[in-house]
Each structure stands twice: as C-alpha cells, then as structure tokens.
Amino acid sequence: MDDAERDASGRERPQPVRLDLTGRLGRLTGQIAAGVVDGIDPDEIVAQVDVQALVERIDPDEIVARIDVNALLDRVEVNDLLDRVDVDRLLDRVDVDRFLERVDVEALVRRAGIPEIVAESTGQVAGSAIDLFRRQAVGLDVIVMRALLRMTGKDPAEVPAGPNGLIGDSTGQASVPTRAGPGERDEYEVAGHYAGLLSRLAAYVGDVAAVFASWTAISAGLAYLGTAVFGIGGGTQGSSTGGLLWIIGLLVWGFLYFWVSTAIVGRTPGMAVLGLRIVSRQGAPLRPRSALIRVLVLPISALPFGAGFLGIVLDRERRALHDVAAGSAVVYDW
C-alpha cells in the first residue's frame, strides 16, 4: 500500500464509497417510461383532440411561406411523374360535354383578342383594296391629264402641282418619280396635289347615283308610313302631283347630301372613296359659306353637257366652274 493511502499516524486511510447512480437512474427512467407508454391508449388521445380547434389555429400562409418551392420542384422528377400518367385512361375519364358546358367560349374568344384580330385583318384587306383602286385612278389621271394639257399647248411640268398651303411653290402634276431599284415602277407622291379629271368625274357620278338610290329608299319608306300608318297618300303615287313632289324631294335631298358632307368633312362620300378633298385655293379647310356656294353652282356646271367641268383641263389650278365661284380646289388626300 502506498504511503499516500496512510495518514500521519500510520493508519490506513478509509476509501470513499462509490455509488453507480447514473446507471440506476437510467434503468429506473426506462422502467417508468415503458410503464407510461404501455398505459397510453392512442385512440383515446386522438378522440379527445379537438381537430376543428386545431385546424383553426393553423396559419396556412405561414406554412406556405416556410415552404421552399424551388427546392421542392428540384426534388420532383417531372419525367418520371409523366411516365407514370396513363394519358388514355385520363382522357377516358374526362366528360367532354360537361367540360364544354363550363367553358365560357365568348369570354375565351374576347380574352384571346380574336375579334380585334379579325377586325384588323378585315380593315387591312379593305384598305389595301381601296388603296389599289385609288392608285389605279391616280395613274389614269396622270396619263389623261398629261395628254390633255399637251393638246391644249401646256407643259405639264410648268403647271402648279397643288395649293401653296399644302405643297409650296412646286410645279408639275406629281412629284419627281423616284426608283428604289432597277425594274421597279415609279412612285408618285400625290397627297395635296390637284386631282385629275377622271377621279373627279368618277366621284361625281358615284355621288349622283348615291343620291338617287338613297332618295328612292327614303321616299318608299315615307310612302309606306303615309299609307300604312297615317292612311294618306295611297292614291297619289302615280299622279303628276306625286311625281312633282318626288322630284322636289330629290332636289332637296341632293342639296343636303352635297352641302352637309362638304361643309362638315370637306368631301362627299363619293370623293371619300376616291381619296379626294375640297379645300380653299390656299389649301385651308373649306368654310361652310364657300361650301354652300359650291353646291348651288354645281348643277350649272353639270347641266350644259358638263361644260363647267372643262375648267379642270383649261385652268392652271384645275378648277371647275363651281370651284371658281366658291374659291375652292380639289386635291388628293390619302
């Protein structure tokens, strides 16, 4: 025995008593836990849980906020998932009729912008057709006017191209043609230039036809209302009085047709189709008073075999008799 284990008197020092408390406590805890677990009935605990109150205390937003969607998607094998899907079986279970009943086709069409696409496509086709028609009319005007000017001893290059307020002091029936490449057609800039004879006559004939057609429809409607609704006018349809009233109504309607359209928009419907506009000699918009004078003198230009329209060829500004009276001019505007 070592000296360290003896005291000063030489007697043996008593050794401390060591108790294995950790092991005993562990065994005791295990026995208690086993007894508690054996005594727990899970069904009874679940039955005592208020599931509704538990669900109400759950905050779905907080749970979703804690989910890392990107990490979740990274762990999903999309190809494996699609390989396991039986498409044929899935389609067999789809009730197509019921599905179509729930589809708002009208709203779907509106959201897809189909009406706008159709309208735009239709407008582009119509615009292209009208532009093609106008280009052909301008081309014929250029050819005919050059020939007529030369027949009257005038040089087309020295004739004013249009009102000073629209194109300045340039001369010539159209601007100098420019070629984009070999073999391509000449392109003329005609906006603001004086309109040619053929375009103006075509617009005038179209307006006259429109006046007759529209007044025929209006008079027929008025006659029907007078006979069926008010019981008057049934016996005067073929009489001379009825014919005179029809002619007077035609003249009044024709006057309103030409004057209102000219005073408001500076062109008649027929002129709008051909791309023509009525302006002052300087190129400013035509005033209602000038439009009134022009419409009143227009029949005088047309009645003596259209002699008043010769000014389109003879006048440097291509003004017919009614244009001279109203101080107006007709130009291309498209």
C-alpha angles and dihedrals in degrees: 000000000000122000089239089067092057126074127228093277093055097253122132115265113237114250119234118251112244118209122196094224096153094058093045093049091050092052091045092050091049092052092049094047092048090052093048093048091048089053096051118098107202093196091055091049093049090048090055094051115102098223094182093055090046092052092048090055092054115098106211092190091057091048092049091046090057093052115098099217094186093053090047092052091046089059093050115093100214095186092052089048093051092046089059093052114098100213095186092052090046092052091047089059093051115100100214095188092052091046092052091048089060094048115096096215094182093054090045091053092048093049091050090055092233095144090053091047092050092046092048093047092047091048092050092050092047091045092050091050092049092046090050090051091048093049091053090049092050091048091054090046091054093051096044096043093050090051093047093046091052090048089056092048098255128132110231090212091061097048115100110260096213146320115321091234091062107036106005124230097328119134134208132075092269136002119278108285116246125204121214092196146337115303096016123124123256114262119214127201104219105163108124095012122125111271120245130242099257095050092049094047092047091051091048093050090048091052093049090050090048091051092052094045095046094045091049089055093045094048091048090052092048091048091051092050091047093051103036101034107027100022095230136118096029095125100042101063095103098031126108089246091056091049092050092050090049091053093047090049090049092054093048092047092047091051092051091045094055100035100045095047093045094046095047106038103008095242141068121236090258091052090048090058091051092044097246131143134190115229138162120272089265093049098256122134113281116256120232091245092054089046090054092052091047093052092047093052095042095085089053089056092050104039103068093062091291094296091148090065092063088086088075087070102030101041119080090225093044093241122162122213094271090049091054091050093049097037091239139133135198120231138174112263114179 
